Amino acid sequence: MTTLLRILRSFAATTWVGGLIFFGFVTKVAFSSLPNAHEAGIIVRGTLSELHHIGLIAGLLYLLLTLTLLATQRDSHPARAAELVLVIVMLVITLYSQFSILPRMENDRLSVGGDIATASQDLPAVHHFERLHGLSVKMEGAVLIEGLLLLVLAPIHGREDFDRFVS
């Protein structure tokens, strides 16, 4: 049972982190191959929204599986506490990005006629959009770094785990 829980946790974490890494490539390809920044932005916005949904599901699954390991005393290594903090912070950032940053960016985009790239750069909405975009990039970067730390901590197990198999 413990092994299955650990495997499912690994799947959840790697799905989320892998999605974040893949998103970086999608963004690069979209902005370098599509005819204009507006079309690339539409692809990136939709992809990021879906990535957030995947991340929220994977993060909740990881959280529940880790709590199950702790509750059943099958894996009580101190690394689990750090994992819980990391995944909760990742979830909070993702929720904030999905339900606060992205909607405000969309409002700014719509307020300038739908295309930030062709709008006058002097408009307050363009400046606000750019500020939010920078914040969004930093938030996604933070979630990626935390996710990589999560992947480092997840396989750490205590000596008592191995002693059960030797006795």
Disulfide bonds with the S-S distance in Angstrom:
none
